């Protein structure tokens, strides 16, 4: 079973969301997702300032196995991208919840966090997928 930290929110499409407590969130892909992808070799990041609606495609993550679109789990404006990933995309494999974060968003509506999965619900989701 992959690592699932208890202090984050999750989506069924395997993104994690950290509430930064200041109206912004940090977004990345889960340990489960990076394991399924395999070695990450490229990440396409959005431009800072881009407005995203919930569900918008905002980038692509490519591995030795496949390419997957990245989707915004919440609406907001991109305020920061993880530029480290441009030179070292493997950081997502090495530290998906720390150095491997992908973007930071200024939320359009912070109450939307309540619509995401908590740790227990995400754990059940992953277990159901593995069955």
Buried (B, 14 or more C-beta within 10 A) or exposed (E): EBEBBEEBBBBEBBBBBBBEEEEBBBBBBBBBBBEBBEEBBEBBBBEEEBBBEBEBEBBEBBBEEEEBEBBBBBBBBBBEBBEBBEEBBBBBBEBBBEBBBBBBBBBBEBEBBEEBBEBEEBBEBBEEEEE
